[in-house]
Amino acid sequence: MTDHAIVATRPGGPEVLEWAERPAGRPGPGEVRLRQTAVGLNFIDCYFRSGLYPWPSDELIPGGEAAGVVEELGEGVTGFAPGDRVAYTMPNGACRTARVLPAHRLVRLPEGVTDEVAASIMLKGLTAHYLIHSSFRVEAGHHVLVHAAAGGVGQLLGQWLKAKGAITYGTVGGAAKAEMARASGFDHVIDYEATDFAEAVRELTGGRGCDVVYDSVGRTTWRGSLKSLRPRGSFVCFGQSSGPLDEFRFSDLAAGSFTANRPSLFHYIATRDELEARAADLFALVAEGRIAPRIGQTFALKDTAEAHRALEERRTTGATVLLP
């Protein structure tokens, strides 16, 4: 079977993505060849495709998370065998039918986690893990605001925060997404199309504000995010789906002696030990049913351009999975 991939040769809109033959090759020392079974879709894929983020080479194969089956081991690889079900997250390169990867970036999948679910949570689930354990350590009783609460990361955060005993506020756009956020465990859901979310948070918290805001939207939300914080609260901006924070100034934090950070997942899974520990926590909660990832839609891998279009037009809910 010929290996194929989704390829872009220039930055641009979804139309630059093409389905093309791209042999994955055989694994070298320390590497593993996978037959991929499911690929996750994330907003960061659109950032790379558009040229907002720099490409690793003149040609881009997007995709940051996937699951598959080990086909062949390179010299010196231990801990894996042909037939093993595995998953990974890396900045790019997942949108292909087969791939060669360093073995140390793979994690084995337990029986209770399907390939499709794994492909939908490696990037999003590990992101949720570091956000609430490392960027800001959420504890029971904390007031937490999450933007895009009906999205892939948002729904996982809602369930995980509920399990931790936090008091949660989620923003969404529209009644349908509000129902999804409620089903994900958010205590209070705010439709930003119908109300000022910062004012709503202030009212719901009795003027106190939140201990932390997790903001993946960026340009259209950051001002309200700061207004939603208690004094000395934390603003965690981990994405910019509405655009970069061009007008944000460091002095804006002085309004409440706020703390701000702009984290990236790959700094939190840089070592093998940290990757395995975070993945083990995530998979255990999924297998126990305490977190139930929701795959809202699937597309054929060759239709990745249409999937990007749907994501950017906010026509998706929950996670999107691409099937080779």
QUIPEWO-V384146 format. One record per residue. N is the residue number from 1. RES is the residue in one letter. PSI is psi in whole degrees, -180 to 180 (NA if undefined). Layout:
n:res:psi
N:RES:PSI
N:RES:PSI
This chain:
n:res:psi
1:M:133
2:T:136
3:D:138
4:H:161
5:A:161
6:I:125
7:V:141
8:A:135
9:T:-4
10:R:150
11:P:155
12:G:-159
13:G:-175
14:P:-25
15:E:-16
16:V:-10
17:L:128
18:E:151
19:W:118
20:A:157
21:E:129
22:R:95
23:P:132
24:A:-26
25:G:-174
26:R:154
27:P:141
28:G:-171
29:P:130
30:G:7
31:E:164
32:V:139
33:R:131
34:L:144
35:R:115
36:Q:140
37:T:-21
38:A:142
39:V:133
40:G:153
41:L:137
42:N:159
43:F:-29
44:I:-27
45:D:-38
46:C:-36
47:Y:-46
48:F:-47
49:R:-40
50:S:-16
51:G:1
52:L:-40
53:Y:143
54:P:145
55:W:151
56:P:-19
57:S:-174
58:D:-17
59:E:137
60:L:129
61:I:109
62:P:178
63:G:124
64:G:-1
65:E:146
66:A:165
67:A:157
68:G:-170
69:V:133
70:V:127
71:E:-38
72:E:143
73:L:141
74:G:172
75:E:135
76:G:0
77:V:128
78:T:160
79:G:-8
80:F:157
81:A:152
82:P:135
83:G:-15
84:D:139
85:R:128
86:V:168
87:A:166
88:Y:165
89:T:133
90:M:161
91:P:-37
92:N:174
93:G:2
94:A:-20
95:C:70
96:R:163
97:T:-25
98:A:154
99:R:147
100:V:129
101:L:157
102:P:133
103:A:-31
104:H:-7
105:R:0
106:L:148
107:V:142
108:R:143
109:L:134
110:P:165
111:E:-33
112:G:5
113:V:117
114:T:164
115:D:-42
116:E:-43
117:V:-43
118:A:-43
119:A:-24
120:S:-11
121:I:-7
122:M:-50
123:L:-48
124:K:-43
125:G:-42
126:L:-31
127:T:-48
128:A:-39
129:H:-52
130:Y:-31
131:L:-45
132:I:-5
133:H:-24
134:S:-50
135:S:-42
136:F:125
137:R:102
138:V:135
139:E:164
140:A:135
141:G:-14
142:H:144
143:H:124
144:V:127
145:L:131
146:V:122
147:H:159
148:A:49
149:A:-17
150:A:0
151:G:-179
152:G:-51
153:V:-41
154:G:-44
155:Q:-37
156:L:-41
157:L:-42
158:G:-45
159:Q:-42
160:W:-41
161:L:-36
162:K:-42
163:A:-28
164:K:-7
165:G:19
166:A:161
167:I:119
168:T:146
169:Y:127
170:G:136
171:T:144
172:V:170
173:G:100
174:G:157
175:A:-38
176:A:-43
177:K:-28
178:A:-41
179:E:-39
180:M:-41
181:A:-42
182:R:-41
183:A:-20
184:S:3
185:G:2
186:F:133
187:D:-38
188:H:129
189:V:129
190:I:122
191:D:106
192:Y:-11
193:E:-20
194:A:-16
195:T:161
196:D:113
197:F:-34
198:A:-42
199:E:-40
200:A:-42
201:V:-43
202:R:-42
203:E:-44
204:L:-30
205:T:9
206:G:32
207:G:-5
208:R:-46
209:G:173
210:C:154
211:D:-32
212:V:146
213:V:129
214:Y:110
215:D:112
216:S:7
217:V:-47
218:G:-112
219:R:-44
220:T:-6
221:T:-19
222:W:-36
223:R:-45
224:G:-31
225:S:-46
226:L:-38
227:K:-19
228:S:-7
229:L:149
230:R:162
231:P:135
232:R:21
233:G:173
234:S:131
235:F:113
236:V:107
237:C:107
238:F:15
239:G:176
240:Q:59
241:S:-23
242:S:-1
243:G:165
244:P:161
245:L:67
246:D:-34
247:E:4
248:F:134
249:R:146
250:F:-34
251:S:-17
252:D:-24
253:L:-18
254:A:-19
255:A:-28
256:G:22
257:S:45
258:F:157
259:T:139
260:A:144
261:N:155
262:R:82
263:P:163
264:S:134
265:L:-43
266:F:-15
267:H:-16
268:Y:-3
269:I:31
270:A:-31
271:T:156
272:R:-42
273:D:-44
274:E:-40
275:L:-50
276:E:-40
277:A:-45
278:R:-42
279:A:-39
280:A:-43
281:D:-46
282:L:-51
283:F:-35
284:A:-44
285:L:-37
286:V:-47
287:A:-34
288:E:-9
289:G:8
290:R:-24
291:I:126
292:A:93
293:P:140
294:R:116
295:I:108
296:G:-28
297:Q:156
298:T:152
299:F:153
300:A:143
301:L:-38
302:K:-15
303:D:28
304:T:-34
305:A:-43
306:E:-36
307:A:-42
308:H:-43
309:R:-45
310:A:-40
311:L:-47
312:E:-27
313:E:8
314:R:39
315:R:7
316:T:156
317:T:146
318:G:-150
319:A:153
320:T:132
321:V:136
322:L:130
323:L:116
324:P:NA
